[in-house]
Amino acid sequence: MHTFVELDEKTGERWRIVNDTVMGGVSHSRVFFAGRVLTFEGEISRENGGGFASVKVPLPPTDLSDRDGIALRAEGGGDTFHLRLRTDDGRDGIAYQAGFEAPDGGARTLHVPFSAFLPTFRGRVLPNAEPLDPSRIGQIGFLIADGHEGPFRLRVEQIGAYRDTERACADS
Protein backbone atom coordinates (compact mmCIF):
# COMPACT_ATOMS: atom_id res chain seq x y z
CA MET A 1 0.00 0.00 0.00
CA HIS A 2 1.33 3.41 -1.02
CA THR A 3 0.40 5.81 1.82
CA PHE A 4 -0.53 9.23 0.46
CA VAL A 5 -2.43 10.75 3.42
CA GLU A 6 -0.47 11.36 6.60
CA LEU A 7 -2.48 10.64 9.73
CA ASP A 8 -1.08 12.51 12.71
CA GLU A 9 -1.96 15.36 15.04
CA LYS A 10 0.07 17.86 13.00
CA THR A 11 -1.99 17.31 9.84
CA GLY A 12 -5.11 16.66 11.91
CA GLU A 13 -5.94 20.35 12.18
CA ARG A 14 -6.64 20.42 8.42
CA TRP A 15 -9.54 17.93 8.66
CA ARG A 16 -12.97 19.64 8.55
CA ILE A 17 -16.34 18.44 9.78
CA VAL A 18 -19.48 18.98 7.68
CA ASN A 19 -22.68 17.67 9.25
CA ASP A 20 -26.36 17.95 8.40
CA THR A 21 -26.47 21.11 10.53
CA VAL A 22 -25.68 22.97 7.28
CA MET A 23 -29.30 22.27 6.29
CA GLY A 24 -31.00 22.39 9.70
CA GLY A 25 -30.23 18.88 10.98
CA VAL A 26 -28.90 18.12 14.44
CA SER A 27 -26.37 15.33 13.92
CA HIS A 28 -22.97 15.97 15.45
CA SER A 29 -19.49 14.58 15.03
CA ARG A 30 -15.85 15.19 15.80
CA VAL A 31 -12.50 14.07 14.49
CA PHE A 32 -9.38 13.58 16.57
CA PHE A 33 -6.03 11.84 16.43
CA ALA A 34 -4.35 9.54 18.93
CA GLY A 35 -0.88 9.09 17.59
CA ARG A 36 -1.28 8.05 13.96
CA VAL A 37 -4.93 6.94 14.21
CA LEU A 38 -7.79 9.12 13.00
CA THR A 39 -11.07 8.71 14.87
CA PHE A 40 -14.28 10.11 13.37
CA GLU A 41 -17.21 9.71 15.75
CA GLY A 42 -20.53 11.21 16.64
CA GLU A 43 -24.26 10.66 16.55
CA ILE A 44 -26.64 10.71 13.62
CA SER A 45 -30.13 12.11 14.00
CA ARG A 46 -32.82 12.27 11.32
CA GLU A 47 -34.52 15.11 13.19
CA ASN A 48 -35.25 18.20 11.06
CA GLY A 49 -34.58 16.26 7.85
CA GLY A 50 -31.00 15.46 8.77
CA GLY A 51 -29.11 12.22 8.80
CA PHE A 52 -25.46 12.64 7.86
CA ALA A 53 -22.03 13.53 9.19
CA SER A 54 -18.78 13.88 7.28
CA VAL A 55 -15.15 14.81 7.58
CA LYS A 56 -12.73 15.81 4.82
CA VAL A 57 -9.22 17.08 4.23
CA PRO A 58 -7.72 18.91 1.24
CA LEU A 59 -4.70 17.28 -0.36
CA PRO A 60 -1.89 18.67 -2.47
CA PRO A 61 -2.55 17.65 -6.10
CA THR A 62 -2.21 13.88 -5.99
CA ASP A 63 -1.75 11.64 -9.02
CA LEU A 64 -2.85 8.07 -8.31
CA SER A 65 -3.29 7.06 -11.96
CA ASP A 66 -0.71 4.28 -11.54
CA ARG A 67 -2.89 2.69 -8.81
CA ASP A 68 -6.16 0.73 -8.92
CA GLY A 69 -7.92 2.04 -5.83
CA ILE A 70 -7.83 3.25 -2.24
CA ALA A 71 -6.79 0.98 0.62
CA LEU A 72 -7.83 1.74 4.19
CA ARG A 73 -6.83 0.07 7.39
CA ALA A 74 -9.91 0.73 9.49
CA GLU A 75 -12.56 -0.48 11.89
CA GLY A 76 -16.01 0.88 12.56
CA GLY A 77 -18.45 -1.43 14.28
CA GLY A 78 -19.93 -2.77 11.05
CA ASP A 79 -21.41 0.59 10.00
CA THR A 80 -21.56 1.57 6.34
CA PHE A 81 -19.54 4.64 5.43
CA HIS A 82 -18.72 6.35 2.15
CA LEU A 83 -15.21 7.16 1.09
CA ARG A 84 -15.33 10.46 -0.80
CA LEU A 85 -12.81 11.89 -3.24
CA ARG A 86 -12.79 15.20 -5.08
CA THR A 87 -10.69 16.11 -8.08
CA ASP A 88 -10.45 19.71 -6.95
CA ASP A 89 -10.34 21.55 -3.64
CA GLY A 90 -13.83 22.99 -4.04
CA ARG A 91 -16.40 22.78 -1.31
CA ASP A 92 -19.54 22.34 -3.34
CA GLY A 93 -18.83 20.46 -6.55
CA ILE A 94 -18.87 16.85 -7.64
CA ALA A 95 -17.75 14.33 -5.04
CA TYR A 96 -16.94 10.78 -6.06
CA GLN A 97 -18.04 8.30 -3.44
CA ALA A 98 -17.95 4.58 -2.80
CA GLY A 99 -19.51 2.76 0.12
CA PHE A 100 -17.67 0.40 2.43
CA GLU A 101 -18.54 -1.53 5.55
CA ALA A 102 -16.15 -0.68 8.37
CA PRO A 103 -15.41 -3.97 10.13
CA ASP A 104 -16.22 -4.74 13.72
CA GLY A 105 -13.75 -6.44 16.05
CA GLY A 106 -10.47 -4.89 14.97
CA ALA A 107 -8.91 -3.03 12.08
CA ARG A 108 -8.67 -4.69 8.68
CA THR A 109 -7.39 -3.51 5.33
CA LEU A 110 -10.21 -2.63 2.93
CA HIS A 111 -9.76 -2.15 -0.81
CA VAL A 112 -12.02 0.26 -2.68
CA PRO A 113 -11.38 0.21 -6.45
CA PHE A 114 -11.53 3.49 -8.36
CA SER A 115 -14.19 1.88 -10.59
CA ALA A 116 -16.56 1.78 -7.55
CA PHE A 117 -16.60 5.57 -7.11
CA LEU A 118 -19.76 7.25 -8.40
CA PRO A 119 -20.00 10.97 -9.20
CA THR A 120 -22.43 12.64 -6.77
CA PHE A 121 -23.67 16.10 -5.89
CA ARG A 122 -25.24 16.60 -2.45
CA GLY A 123 -25.93 12.89 -2.16
CA ARG A 124 -27.44 12.39 -5.61
CA VAL A 125 -25.70 10.28 -8.25
CA LEU A 126 -24.94 12.20 -11.45
CA PRO A 127 -25.32 9.61 -14.25
CA ASN A 128 -23.90 11.86 -17.00
CA ALA A 129 -20.87 13.16 -15.11
CA GLU A 130 -17.31 12.19 -16.01
CA PRO A 131 -15.91 9.22 -14.09
CA LEU A 132 -13.30 9.72 -11.39
CA ASP A 133 -9.91 10.78 -12.73
CA PRO A 134 -7.40 9.31 -10.25
CA SER A 135 -4.66 11.57 -11.61
CA ARG A 136 -6.37 14.60 -10.03
CA ILE A 137 -7.18 13.76 -6.39
CA GLY A 138 -7.54 17.00 -4.41
CA GLN A 139 -9.53 15.95 -1.35
CA ILE A 140 -10.46 12.83 0.61
CA GLY A 141 -13.06 12.29 3.29
CA PHE A 142 -15.57 10.03 4.98
CA LEU A 143 -19.36 10.28 5.16
CA ILE A 144 -21.93 8.35 7.13
CA ALA A 145 -25.51 8.60 5.87
CA ASP A 146 -26.80 5.05 6.08
CA GLY A 147 -30.32 5.90 7.22
CA HIS A 148 -29.73 4.76 10.80
CA GLU A 149 -29.86 6.99 13.85
CA GLY A 150 -27.49 6.69 16.76
CA PRO A 151 -23.80 6.74 17.59
CA PHE A 152 -21.05 5.85 15.15
CA ARG A 153 -17.29 5.54 15.24
CA LEU A 154 -14.72 5.04 12.49
CA ARG A 155 -11.05 4.47 13.35
CA VAL A 156 -8.60 4.75 10.46
CA GLU A 157 -5.01 3.62 10.90
CA GLN A 158 -3.81 4.10 7.32
CA ILE A 159 -4.97 5.57 4.01
CA GLY A 160 -3.16 4.58 0.89
CA ALA A 161 -3.54 3.53 -2.71
CA TYR A 162 -2.99 0.04 -4.04
CA ARG A 163 -2.23 -1.83 -7.22
CA ASP A 164 -4.15 -5.01 -7.95
CA THR A 165 -0.84 -6.89 -8.15
CA GLU A 166 0.08 -5.76 -4.60
CA ARG A 167 -3.36 -6.75 -3.33
CA ALA A 168 -3.11 -10.22 -4.88
CA CYS A 169 0.23 -10.81 -3.12
CA ALA A 170 -1.10 -9.54 0.22
CA ASP A 171 -4.28 -11.65 -0.01
CA SER A 172 -2.43 -14.93 -0.72
N, C-alpha and C positions, 0 to 999 in steps of 0.2 A: 504494500500500500504506500503510495506517494502522499505524504502529509502535506497539505497546502493551506490549512487553517491552523494557526497556533492557538492552543487553548491554554491560557494562563491569566493570572490576575492583571498583568500589564495590558494585554490586549482586551481583557474583559470589559473595560470601560467603554469600548466602542460598540458593544452589543446593545441594541435598542428593543424595547418592548412595544408592541402594538396590540392592544386588546380591543374587544368589541365596545369599549367605552367611547371609541371614536364615533360610534353611531348610536349611543344611548344605552348600551348594554352595561352590565355590572360585573362581568368576569374580571378576575385579577390574576396577575402572575408576577414572577420575579425571576431574574437570572443571576447566578453567582458562581464563583469559582472556588474550589478547594484544591489547591495545587494545580494540576493540569486536567482537572475534571470540571466540565461545565454542567451545571444543574439548572434546568428550566422547570419551574413548578408553579402551581397556583390552583385556582378553582374556577371551573366553568359554570356559568349560569345562563339559562335561556331567557331569564327575565328581561323585559323591555326589548325583545327581539334579538337578544345577543346569542352568544354561543361559541365564541372563539377567543383564543389567545395565541400570540406569536412573538417570536424574537428573531432578530436579524442582525447581520453585521456586513458593512461594506468591505470589499476586498480590493486590493490593487488589481489592475487588469490581469486576469488569470487565463492562460491558454491550456485547456485540458484536452485538446483535440487528439492527442496521442493516447488517450485513455478511453475506457469503455463505460465508466460510470463512477458513482460516488460510493465509497466504503465508509461505514460508520462503526465504531465500536461503542455500543450503547446498551442501556437497559431502561425499561419504562413501564413495568407492571402490566404488560400486555396491551396497553392502550395503542390506538392507531394515531399516528402523527403524519404530517406531510413535510417532506423535505422540499424547500423552496429555493430556487435559483433565479437570479436576474442576470441579464446580459448587459445591464447598465447599472448606474448607481441611483437611478430614479426612485422616487417613493411611491409613485402611483401609476406604473405602467404594467406591462405584461410580466407576470411571474410564472415560471415553469415549475410545476409541482408534481411530486410522486409520493404516493402513500407508502407507509411501512408500519409494521407492527413492532413496537419496541418490546423486546422480550422481558419476561418476568424471571426472577431467580438468578440474576447475574448478567454481566455484560457479555454480549456476543458481537461478532463482526457481521454486519448486514451489508449486502451489495445491492445498490439501486442503479440499474443501467440507465444511461442517458435516454435510451429509447422509451423508457417508462414515464418521462417527464412530459406533462401536458401543458400547453399554454393556457393561462387563466388570467382573468381580470376580475378582481373582487369576488373570487370564489366561483366564477362561471367559466367553463371551458370555452375557449375561442377556437371553433373548428377550422377556421380559414387562416389562422395565424401561422407564421413560419415556425418550424420546429426549433427546438433548443439548439443553439450553436455553441458547443462546448469550448470553442476557441475564445469566447468572449464573456467569461464568468466575471461578474462585477459585484455579486452579493450572494450570500447564503443565509438560510434561516430555517426555523422550524415553526410549524403551525399545528395546533390541535383544534379541530372542529368536527368531532365525530358524532355529534348529536347527543352525547351523553352529558349529564350534569354531574358535578362533583369534583373532587380533587384529582390532580394529575401530577406526575413527576417524570421527567426525562433526564437521565444522566448520560453524558456523552464524554467518552474518554479519548476519542480520536476521530478526526475527520480527514479523509484522504480521497484519492482517486485511484482506481485500479484498472489493470488490463485483464482481459479474460484469461490470458495465459498465466498471469500471476495467481488469479483466483483458482484456476484448475489445479495448480501445484499446491496451494494452501488447503484446498478441499480434499486432496487425496491422502 
